[in-house]
């Protein structure tokens, strides 16, 4: 990501907007997300957007030929 946009809350605002639409327009009850264990920036965005860490999934996705562990997050939309 371009350094000019880091730390300005743009990703958090985008995620919060999607969560709003998911609940009010699409009728979803819950949203899930996952991040690589070392992706602290994305984890911060999710936590700032009302997601909670629900666990770690070993070998969740194969990335560049290697299975990678991921942190799993959820947000219940009608709370």
ABEGO torsion letter per residue (X at the ends): XBAAABGAGAAAAAAAAAAAAAAAAAGBABBBBBBBAABAAAAAAAAAAGBBBAEBBBGABBBGGBBBBBBBBBBBAAX
